Amino acid sequence: MINKNLIPDLSYSTSYKDEAFYLWYRSSRPSITELQRTLPLDERGRKPHVSILTNWKNVSNWDAWADGLDAKVSDQLDMTVVEERIQMYKKHAEMGQQMSDKGMEYLNTKGIESDSSAIRAIVEGIGLEGKNRGMAEALTKVFAFSESALDAEIKKLLTSKNGEDGIIDLEPSDIVEEPNG
């Protein structure tokens, strides 16, 4: 009969195993030997052998886990860039509105015969505002779509009203090049 008190408890807590994974991931996936060198001691003052860490890596599929985290990071970065772009369009729209407001203020004060730059500011401001406000709203709408809704919208845009797919087949001989002039 084996005395269980003589067999050391080699198990490690789940939180320690997770700590090992996150250290490995944050360190850009170093070798297991390197991870073992940098891994702190567990709550009982122990550090697992390289073979135990290798087993954890294989059993818990650390590579797939890390790939999933990388995908989430990439998605988050994409959304951050999109949000920055939306904010830029909104800012440009506000600038356009301010330009047209300044132009109108000038015309109201000085009269329509006084300066063409005020009229130009109004026209350009309205154009800038309209273009950028529309882009901000369009990007917000597109990124709110689910994948299936986005697919349906693309299909709708590519399909004509009479049910045809809207694809135009051209042969190279059908293309007429205009001379540069």
FENZI-V583866 format. One line per field, one symbol per residue. ss: DSSP state (H for helix, E for strand, - for the rest). phi: phi as a letter, one per 40 degrees, with the letter a starting at -180 (. if undefined). A space follows every 10 residues. Layout:
# FENZI-V583866
ss: ???
phi: ???
This chain:
# FENZI-V583866
ss: ---HHH---- ---HHHHHHH HHHHHH---- -HHHHHHH-- ---------H HHHHHHHHH- -HHHHHHHHH HHHHHHHHHH HHHHHHHHHH HHHHHHHHHH HHHHHHHHHH -----HHHHH HHHHHHHHHH HHHHHHHHHH HHHH--HHHH HHHHHHHH-- ---------- -HHH------ -
phi: .ccccccccc cbccccccdc cccccccgfc ccccdccccc cccbgbbccd cccccdcccc fdcccccccd cccccccdcc cccccccccc cccccccccc cccccccccc gcccaccccc cccccccccc cccccccccc cccccccccc dcccccccbc ccgccgcbcb cdcccbcccc b
